[in-house]
Amino acid sequence: MNDKIMRRLCFVLCMVLCIAGLLKFYNFSEEQLADGKQKPILFGSTYMTLNNPFFDVINEEMRNVIEANGDVLITMDPQLSLDKQIDQIHYLMDLGCSVLIVNPVDSKGLIDVLAEAKQQGIIIVAVDTNVYNGQDFVDYTVVSDNYHAGQLCAENMMAALDQAQIMILRHDAAYSAIERIQGFKDAISQYPQYQIVDEIECEGQLEISMPLIAQAITEGVQFDVVMALNDPSALGAVAALQEADKLSEVLVYGVDGTPEAKVLVKEGFMQATVAQYPKRMGKKAVESAYRLLNHESGIVEEKIPVTMINGSNINEFSLESWQ
């Protein structure tokens, strides 16, 4: 038996308890249907990782709407593993989901499995990041204006510093992260006094970015700006810089607008974060899914505007919750 089949069998066995829990919601008797009760619609969601609270907020917003309609949402966490996410999507397809809501681990890695889902008539919604070449099988995509988020960070940095040596924290498998970093790079491209000294792949994770920034400091890499693809990786940079007693020498930028990052901006430990709006994203995703279930036409992609949060406007934002 090859590794792929064995992996999938193990995955299915691990999901038996989940199926048992689902049945109490999803199995309707003929008598209940005769009484006019409709069988609930089954939604499946899978995100690159639920270690990032941004996706929890999106998912809970969707869950509130779905359960208010008497339907069911099954949520899965591939923990940044493309193979796991493919297995999860197959599982959700086998379970009979009418809608798949996907945030891909790898923007190019889900083409085949999502095309297969589309052939089965499943509605596919992408959130936070585009699926590469997904125009033929993704029904609706909702993302932040990620390119502009990077531009805003660059503009703030250039207003604060006449020159800079910049460390980039990136996540190359996520299209949204690629766009943010590209927006930043394009904004500084005509200004040679702003130099990128190194780029580090951190998968957008605090626990990865922190030791890598610490290693760069130990190796003597000179930088006075960190441009991080998201807030978790920015928080890792802050922790490493603080431990090395260098935080006061470095401007740290993130993207998300997490409560934790906003507190650090308020206290002067981060220069800025660009706010995303996960509640709005989740609401748009699930509203579009219901629209598509009802065979209603509409736009196929939306970009949600982003907002710079820095010391000058931090008091306009809650430090306890997402915007």
KAMONOR-V327965 format. One record per backbone hydrogen bond with DSSP energy under -1.0 kcal/mol. NH is the residue of the N-H (numbers start at 1). CO is the residue of the C=O. Records with the same first field share a line. If there is no record, write none. Layout:
BEGIN
NH = CO ; CO
END
This chain:
BEGIN
6 = 2
7 = 3
8 = 4
9 = 5
10 = 6
11 = 7
12 = 8
13 = 9
14 = 10
16 = 13
19 = 15
20 = 16
21 = 17
22 = 18
23 = 19
25 = 22
26 = 22
27 = 23
33 = 29
34 = 30
35 = 31
36 = 33
37 = 32
43 = 72
44 = 99
45 = 74
46 = 101
47 = 76
55 = 52
57 = 53
58 = 54
59 = 55
60 = 56
61 = 57
62 = 58
63 = 59
64 = 60
65 = 61
66 = 62
67 = 63
68 = 64
69 = 65
70 = 67
71 = 66
72 = 41
74 = 43
76 = 45
78 = 47
80 = 48
81 = 78
85 = 81
86 = 82
87 = 83
88 = 84
89 = 85
90 = 86
91 = 87
92 = 88
93 = 89
94 = 90
95 = 91
96 = 93
97 = 92
98 = 42
99 = 42
100 = 123
101 = 44
102 = 125
103 = 46
107 = 173
109 = 106
114 = 110
115 = 111
116 = 112
117 = 113
118 = 114
119 = 115
121 = 118
122 = 117
123 = 98
125 = 100
126 = 140
127 = 102
128 = 142
132 = 107
134 = 131
137 = 134
138 = 134
139 = 124
140 = 124
141 = 300
142 = 126
143 = 302
145 = 304
146 = 144
149 = 145
150 = 146
151 = 147
152 = 148
153 = 149
154 = 150
155 = 151
156 = 152
157 = 153
158 = 154
159 = 155
160 = 156
161 = 157
164 = 193
166 = 195
167 = 225
168 = 198
169 = 227
170 = 200
174 = 171
178 = 174
179 = 175
180 = 176
181 = 177
182 = 178
183 = 179
184 = 180
185 = 181
186 = 182
187 = 183
188 = 184
191 = 188
194 = 191
195 = 164
197 = 166
198 = 166
200 = 168
202 = 170
205 = 202
209 = 205
210 = 206
212 = 208
213 = 209
214 = 210
215 = 211
216 = 212
217 = 213
218 = 214
219 = 215
220 = 217
221 = 216
224 = 165
225 = 165
226 = 251
227 = 167
228 = 253
229 = 169
231 = 255
234 = 230
235 = 231
236 = 232
237 = 233
238 = 234
239 = 235
240 = 236
241 = 237
242 = 238
243 = 239
244 = 240
245 = 242
246 = 241
249 = 246
250 = 247
251 = 224
253 = 226
254 = 272
256 = 274
262 = 258
263 = 259
264 = 260
265 = 261
266 = 262
267 = 263
269 = 264
270 = 264
271 = 252
272 = 252
273 = 309
274 = 254
275 = 307
276 = 256
281 = 277
282 = 278
283 = 279
284 = 280
285 = 281
286 = 282
287 = 283
288 = 284
289 = 285
290 = 286
291 = 287
292 = 288
293 = 289
294 = 290
295 = 292
296 = 291
302 = 141
304 = 143
307 = 275
309 = 273
313 = 310
314 = 310
316 = 313
317 = 314
END
